[in-house]
Amino acid sequence: MNQIIQRLSEVETAASSIIEEAGAKKKQMAKDQDARIAAFEKQVHEETQKKISAQQAELEKKIAEELEAQKEELEKQLAHMDRIYEESHSAIARQLLAKIVAQ
């Protein structure tokens, strides 16, 4: 009977040892998985930041180009208006004076 009890005790000790090892393995696997997840998240974050930076730089370049084009167009329009004024300001003034006098 003592042998049976001793054998059961040995089995129970072995089972406890196996359960402890499994628990330790489980904790280590969870720790490893957390590390892999953190590394993946870091990689995704860095890639996302690079893409955002690239798109932002591209948008800033487009905006600068559009602003430059608008500035050039405005300068052309102002130059055109100056030419019209220089070419016909006397005639416009006479027409205005004639309208004022006619009233």
Buried (B, 14 or more C-beta within 10 A) or exposed (E): EEEEEEEEEEEEEEEEEEEEEEEEEEEEEEEEEEEEEEEEEEEEEEEEEEEEEEEEEEEEEEEEEEEEEEEEEEEEEEEEEEEEEEEEEEEEEEEEEEEEEEE
